[in-house]
Amino acid sequence: MTDDNHSTTAGSNMVVVEAHSLTREAIIEALKNGRFHAVNTHAITVENIRWDGRTLSLEASGTPEAPVEAVEFVGENGERLATVAGGRARFTLPDGGLYVRARIRGAGGGLALTQPFFPDPSKMSEQ
């Protein structure tokens, strides 16, 4: 999935907003606070995205026909920091890491992408 893709079918790429309600205000609030992710299929569901300022965890599921294969944690310049098989994953950003985001891969080309999560400096010296 790219930011500007003209070769896909309309409606196949989506932004999932984690709003508290289906009101304009709640959706704008969720977007402003980074509670959203992108998917290229209805077959991948991403839930329980948690960021505590240093550790990113999430749960993703697919369908029986297109299960989630892996969660990749990605850092600066697209560097793959870790890969976890399946849909439950957790990654702690090391000291000096600029950010982390998750790339969830499903069978058959399914893909979901989180936004980047930036460290809370007060948590980076904790071990």
Secondary structure, 3 states (H helix, E strand, C coil): CCCCCCCCCCCCCEEEECCCCCCHHHHHHHHHCCCEEEECCCCCEEEEEEECCCEEEEEEECCCCCCEEEEEEECHHHCEEEEEECCEEEEECCCCCCCEEEEEEEHHHCEEEECCECCCHHHCCCC
